[in-house]
């Protein structure tokens, strides 16, 4: 199995700002506050976390082919 990537760049859909973040491996991240405009990001319908919706890399459980915290997908 390939190595799990833990770094993801989140792009805010409100202002377009980007930020590199380290994804948690033991919990879903359902909310993220944009550092530029302070918009509160939530997962899009069908996605399990903000990294799956707005990140450059999907969350670790999805990368490994499982569901993230039993939610979505």
VEXMARNU-971945 format. One record per residue: residue number from 1; x negated, y negated, z negated of N, C-alpha, C in turn. Coordinates in Angstrom, 3 decimals. Atoms other than C-alpha are relative to their C-alpha. Layout:
VEXMARNU-971945
LOPA|NUM|X|Y|Z|X|Y|Z|X|Y|Z .
...
This chain:
VEXMARNU-971945
LOPA|1|-0.853|1.194|0.000|0.000|0.000|0.000|-0.891|-1.247|0.000 .
LOPA|2|0.796|1.224|-0.088|-1.264|-3.486|0.767|0.037|-0.777|-1.311 .
LOPA|3|0.128|0.817|1.208|-2.324|-5.952|-1.897|1.139|-1.013|-0.073 .
LOPA|4|-1.089|0.953|0.208|0.427|-8.136|-3.377|-0.590|-1.401|-0.120 .
LOPA|5|0.425|1.399|0.029|-0.065|-11.851|-2.749|0.772|-0.719|-1.101 .
LOPA|6|-0.650|0.687|1.116|0.645|-13.972|-5.840|0.116|-1.507|0.206 .
LOPA|7|-0.062|1.436|-0.274|0.151|-17.465|-4.348|0.995|-0.255|1.131 .
LOPA|8|-0.984|0.364|-1.010|2.972|-19.081|-2.390|0.119|-1.518|0.036 .
LOPA|9|-0.204|1.442|-0.143|3.501|-22.590|-1.028|1.496|-0.242|0.127 .
LOPA|10|-1.426|0.337|-0.025|6.986|-23.863|-1.855|0.174|-1.321|0.736 .
LOPA|11|-0.332|1.224|-0.734|8.454|-26.428|0.546|1.389|-0.447|-0.416 .
LOPA|12|-1.282|0.542|0.436|11.218|-28.638|-0.813|0.866|-0.324|1.215 .
LOPA|13|-0.887|0.297|-1.126|14.198|-28.730|1.569|0.549|-1.430|-0.033 .
LOPA|14|-0.519|1.367|0.142|15.175|-32.178|0.252|-0.969|-1.045|0.542 .
LOPA|15|0.957|1.044|-0.379|11.962|-34.162|0.787|-1.161|0.509|0.845 .
LOPA|16|1.071|-0.566|-0.817|9.588|-31.768|2.573|-1.337|0.135|-0.718 .
LOPA|17|1.251|-0.126|0.751|6.932|-31.892|-0.166|-0.348|1.476|-0.191 .
LOPA|18|0.453|-1.369|0.216|4.845|-28.762|-0.637|-0.850|0.073|-1.264 .
LOPA|19|0.817|-0.236|1.185|3.174|-27.276|-3.702|-0.381|1.471|-0.042 .
LOPA|20|0.442|-1.385|0.153|1.073|-24.149|-4.135|0.260|0.430|-1.431 .
LOPA|21|-0.370|-0.512|1.312|2.359|-22.060|-7.020|-0.388|1.472|-0.105 .
LOPA|22|0.246|-1.412|0.275|1.474|-18.735|-8.614|1.322|0.630|-0.410 .
LOPA|23|-1.278|-0.659|0.285|4.435|-16.381|-8.613|-0.123|0.902|-1.220 .
LOPA|24|0.014|-0.929|1.133|5.335|-14.517|-11.797|0.150|1.429|0.511 .
LOPA|25|-0.116|-1.410|-0.392|4.977|-10.751|-11.601|0.986|0.749|-0.881 .
LOPA|26|-0.853|-0.710|0.957|7.248|-9.926|-14.534|1.383|-0.628|-0.155 .
LOPA|27|-1.308|0.651|0.096|10.289|-12.166|-13.925|0.325|-0.704|1.313 .
LOPA|28|-0.443|0.774|-1.159|12.345|-13.791|-11.191|-0.043|-1.484|-0.356 .
LOPA|29|-0.067|1.438|0.241|12.109|-17.529|-10.798|1.208|-0.516|0.772 .
LOPA|30|-1.263|0.400|-0.619|15.650|-18.724|-10.140|0.102|-1.496|0.219 .
LOPA|31|-0.040|1.454|-0.148|14.972|-22.453|-10.467|-1.411|-0.530|0.164 .
LOPA|32|1.289|0.667|-0.186|12.154|-24.733|-9.359|0.274|-1.485|0.183 .
LOPA|33|-0.164|1.446|-0.150|11.896|-28.494|-9.782|-1.105|-0.541|0.886 .
LOPA|34|0.960|0.607|-0.918|10.232|-30.298|-6.884|-0.817|-1.042|-0.754 .
LOPA|35|0.876|0.939|0.700|7.229|-32.214|-8.177|0.066|-1.400|0.588 .
LOPA|36|-0.058|1.311|-0.659|7.834|-35.042|-5.690|1.329|-0.714|-0.245 .
LOPA|37|-1.306|0.678|0.089|11.574|-35.761|-5.682|0.851|0.492|-1.178 .
LOPA|38|-0.668|-0.567|1.186|12.608|-33.686|-8.747|1.322|0.706|0.317 .
LOPA|39|-1.178|-0.800|-0.349|15.319|-31.807|-6.820|-0.134|1.367|-0.665 .
LOPA|40|-0.004|-1.327|0.604|16.299|-28.576|-8.577|0.361|1.017|1.081 .
LOPA|41|-0.213|-1.004|-1.048|15.899|-25.732|-6.092|0.514|1.280|-0.628 .
LOPA|42|-0.563|-1.286|0.394|17.927|-22.534|-6.434|-0.076|0.916|1.216 .
LOPA|43|0.066|-0.916|-1.143|17.762|-19.388|-4.269|1.185|-0.189|0.950 .
LOPA|44|-1.066|0.017|-1.002|19.746|-19.424|-1.044|0.816|1.276|-0.130 .
LOPA|45|-0.817|-1.227|0.064|22.640|-16.931|-0.786|-0.727|1.167|0.671 .
LOPA|46|0.663|-1.184|-0.535|21.200|-13.450|-0.267|-1.451|0.137|-0.421 .
LOPA|47|1.380|-0.060|0.481|17.770|-14.323|-1.696|0.004|0.189|-1.507 .
LOPA|48|0.044|-0.312|1.432|16.661|-13.209|-5.143|-0.685|-1.071|-0.827 .
LOPA|49|0.732|1.001|0.779|14.439|-16.146|-6.129|-0.405|-1.171|0.901 .
LOPA|50|0.384|1.192|-0.776|13.138|-19.562|-5.062|-1.166|0.282|0.941 .
LOPA|51|1.115|-0.311|-0.897|9.990|-18.016|-3.577|0.482|0.671|1.277 .
LOPA|52|-0.553|-0.647|-1.194|12.050|-15.862|-1.210|0.724|-1.011|0.890 .
LOPA|53|-0.725|1.013|-0.773|14.049|-18.946|-0.149|-0.895|-1.096|0.564 .
LOPA|54|0.765|1.200|-0.377|11.439|-21.709|0.000|-1.505|0.197|0.047 .
LOPA|55|1.437|-0.247|0.048|8.022|-20.077|-0.339|-0.568|0.522|1.303 .
LOPA|56|0.697|-0.514|-1.178|5.453|-19.187|2.283|-0.205|1.509|-0.103 .
LOPA|57|0.153|-1.431|0.263|5.219|-15.706|0.701|1.179|0.440|-0.871 .
LOPA|58|-1.091|-0.550|0.812|8.086|-13.594|-0.650|-0.530|0.445|-1.359 .
LOPA|59|0.394|-0.374|1.356|8.046|-12.629|-4.349|-0.616|1.406|-0.033 .
LOPA|60|0.675|-1.298|0.077|5.939|-9.628|-5.496|0.903|1.231|0.121 .
LOPA|61|-0.832|-1.185|-0.185|8.841|-7.130|-5.874|0.461|0.198|1.452 .
LOPA|62|-0.419|-0.111|-1.390|10.072|-7.890|-2.350|-1.174|0.433|0.888 .
LOPA|63|1.188|-0.423|-0.741|6.516|-7.556|-1.003|-0.239|1.503|-0.144 .
LOPA|64|0.199|-1.426|0.271|6.442|-4.084|-2.583|1.166|0.854|0.471 .
LOPA|65|-1.108|-0.746|-0.558|9.727|-3.108|-0.945|1.108|0.358|-0.971 .
LOPA|66|-1.089|-0.244|0.945|11.955|-3.166|-4.016|0.833|-1.271|-0.168 .
LOPA|67|-0.804|1.187|0.237|14.675|-5.516|-5.165|-0.610|-0.783|-1.151 .
LOPA|68|0.566|0.870|1.017|13.713|-8.461|-7.332|0.971|-0.102|-1.174 .
LOPA|69|-0.804|0.083|1.229|15.123|-8.089|-10.866|1.433|0.489|0.193 .
LOPA|70|-1.321|-0.557|-0.216|18.101|-6.185|-9.495|0.992|-0.952|0.601 .
LOPA|71|-0.922|0.990|-0.556|19.604|-9.312|-7.932|-0.038|-0.028|1.507 .
LOPA|72|-0.030|0.286|-1.431|20.451|-10.432|-4.397|-0.316|1.180|0.896 .
LOPA|73|0.410|-0.933|-1.029|19.393|-8.615|-1.210|0.721|1.313|-0.141 .
